[in-house]
């Protein structure tokens, strides 16, 4: 006897909302409206007969049933995706599944992708920038770009480049800082998940921590750079990720020393995927692109 299946699209909506703990963020990831996410999950809850989410003073949280159900749904969707990729590969379609941090993907990887795709017309690419780090033994990942110090077990890792910390702002803001006492008289923009970046820069530059006029804190590197482009203040840039802004003149570096960070970006491949021709092609291209970027 065949089993009754829950509404499959609702499972996809539930997985994203549970993982991101937000209907709004799930809607953005899946390119649907928050209302569509809410209605889809409501239909799943009606089908199951139990609530999957609770609204509390802290916001949206999974119910006990939701926490129990999420691993099953996430694993099942990953198995389905992996099976489909396997069949596509057998049918002649080549696909490389890449995971990378959102900021790295947006600022460095995506602007360079046309060169890779033009030289590999028969290869499809899946780019995953979910905040949670995907493991390389997952059926959904072939190759990863990670930031760290290397030394990971069971994988083949090669260094791409180190980040160079460079305080940046618009030409107008940097000119004003130059005339009014440097960083000490300016608004400094920092990222809540990387509060140590300004202290690390000051230590590496051999300078005291800037006595800024004002501090602005945001929750992502992307937003910090956007604030700097808008003239809010000076943010900590990371080369080569910000080279595009420096090339266009949207941002310029303040007249202070750049500092090489202690960690680097690495291209990481599982030992089980290292012999795959498509994965190897993308890995080699990454290394060439990183070399060109570092030599600027």
N, C-alpha and C positions, 0 to 999 in steps of 0.2 A: 504494500500500500504506500502510495506516495505521501510524503510529509508536506504539511502546509508551511509555506515560507512566508516570513514577514515581508512587507513592502520593501523591495531592495533599494529604491532610491532613498527611502526614509532611513535605511541603515547607513547609507553614505553620509547623509546629513547628521545623523546622530554621532557617527565616528568623529567627524570634524568638530562638532560642537563640544563633545566630551573631551577631545584632545586639547582643544584651544580654550575650553571653559568659557566660551562666549558664542552666542548666536551671531552677533555682529561680525566677529572675526571669521567664523565659519562661513558666513555669507560672502565675505570678501574673497576668501580662498577659493570657494566653489563658484564664484561669479553668479550668485543668485541674491535675492533680497533677504534681509533678516526675517521678514514675514514668511517667506517660503520655507526657511529653516524651521521657524516656530511651528508652522502648520504641518510640515513633514514629520517633525518629532511628535507633535500631538497625535498624528495618525498612528505612529508607531506605538505610542503609549496606550492609545485606545485598543490597538490590536493585541498588545501584550496584557493589558489590564492592570498595569502598574505605572506609577510615575517614575520617570528616568532622571528628572531634574527637580531641584527645589530652589525657590527664590528666598534668599535670606538677607539679613542686614549686610552681609559680606558680598552679596551679589549672587550670581548663578552658580550652584554647586550640584554635583551628581548626587542622586539619592543612593541609598544602599543598593537598590536593584540596578541602578545605572552603573555604579562602580563594579558590580559583579558581571554585568552584561558587556561592558566596554571591551575587555581583553578578547572575548569571544568574537565580537564584531570586527575589531581591528585585525585580528589574525585571519579571519575568514576573507575579508576584503583583500588583504595582502596576498593570500593564497590564490584568489581569483586573478588578481593582477599579474602575479608571477606566472601562473599557468597560461594566461593570454600572451605574455611576452615570450614564453617558451615556444608556443605554437607559431607566433610571428617569426621567430628566429628560424624555426624549421622550414617555414614557407619561403625563406629567402630574405626577409626583412631583417636588417641589422639595427639594433637599438642599444644605446648606452644610457644607463640610468645614473645620474650624477646627483650627489647631495653636497650642498655648500651653504654657508651662512648667508642670510639675505643681503647684508651689506656688501660682502665680497662678490656675490653674484650680480648685484645691481651695478656696482661701481667699476668692477674690474672685468668679470667674466663675460657678461652679456655684451658689452660694447665690442669685444673681440671675437664673439662667436661667428659673425659672418665669414671671417677668414677660414675658420675650421669647416663650416658647413659647405662653403663653396668648393673646398678641396675634397669633400667626402659626400658627394650627392646621393649616395645610396644608403646613408646612415641616418637613423632617427635619433633624437636626443630627448631625454626626459630630465628636467631640472627640478630638483626638490629642495626648497629652502625652508622647510618647516623648522621652527625653533628647537624642537627636540632632536637631539643628535641621532641619526639613523645608524644602526650597526651594519658593518660590512658583511655579516653573515645573513643579513636579511635578504629575502627574495626580491625586494624592491630597490636594491642598491648594487651598482657595479663598481663605482669609483667615488671617492670622497675627497673634498678639500677641507682639511682641518687646520686649526691653529693650535700650536702648542710647541713642545720642545722635542717631539719625536720619541723614539723608544717604545712604540706600541708593539705589543706581542701579536704574532700570528698574521701580520700584514706586511706589505712591501711599501715603505714610505720613502719619498724623495722630497727634499726641501725645494720649495718654489722661491720664496724670498722672505726676508724679514720686513716688518713694518718699520717705517721711520716716522717718529712723532714730530709733527710740524704745526705749531699754532698758525691758524689761518683766519682771514676775514676778507671782507670786500676791500677793494683798493681804498675807498673812502675811510673805512674804519681803521685800516692799518696806517694810513697817512695820519689820521687824527691821533692814533696811539703814539706814533713816532714824535709828534709835536707836543704831546701832553704827558710824557713820562712813561711811555711804553705800556706793558701789560698791567702795571700797578694801577693805572687810572682807567682801565677799561672794564667792560662787562665780559666775564668769562662764562662760556657755555660748557657744561659737562654732562656726561651720560650717567644716569643713576646706576647702571650695572657695571660701570667702569670708572668709579669715583677716584680711583688711584691714578688715573692717567696724567693729571696735571702734576701730582706729586712725583710720579715717575719721570716726567719730563724735567721738572725742576732739579731733581737729584742728578739725572744724567747730564744736564747742562751746567751743573755746578752753580746753580742759582737758588736764592730763597724762593719759597712758594709765593706766587704773585699776590700782592695785596690789592686785589681787584676792587673796583668801585661797587660792583654788583655781581652776584652769581645767579645764573639761570641753569636749572637742571631739567633735562628731558630724558625720555626712556629709551632712546635708540640713537645709534651713530648717524643714521640717515636723517633723523629729525634735527640733530645737532648741526649737521652740515647745512640743512635747509634753513635753519635759523641764522647761521653765519651768512649764507647767501642773501638773506633778507636784510642784513645789516644790523641784526640784534646785538652782535658782539663778536668775540673771537672764540673759535672752537678748536679742539685738538684734531688736526687732520692727520691722516695716516697715509703716507706714500708707500706704494704707488697707487693706492685706491683713489686718491684725490687728484691724480695727474690730469684727468679729464677737466676738472674745474680749474686747475692751474693753467692748462693749455688754452682754455677759452678766456681766461682772465676773470671768470666769475668770482674766484677766490685768489688771493695772493698770500704768500707766507710772510709772517711778521719777521722783523729784523732781529731774530733771536736764533740761537743754535738749534739745528735739528738733532734729534736723539734717536739712535737705533734701539728698537724695542728688544726685550729679552726673549720673545717668542717669535715664531715664524709660521708662514703658511706652508703646508705640505700636501702633496698629492698622495693619496693612500689607496691602495688596491689590496683586496683580499688575496691570499695565496691561491685560492681556488679560482680567481678570475684573471690572474696575471697573464695567462697564456691566451686569453680571448683576443682575437685580432682587432675587433672594434674598440675594446677597452684599451688595448695597447696603443692604438692610433690616437685616441683622445689623450691618454697620458703623455705621449711624446709631444703632442701639440701643446699641451699645457706647459711642459717644461721649456719648449722653445719660446712660447709667448712670455713666460716668466723671465727668461733670460733676456729677451729684448726689452722688457719693462725695467729690469734691474739695471741695465746698461745705459739708461737715459741719464 
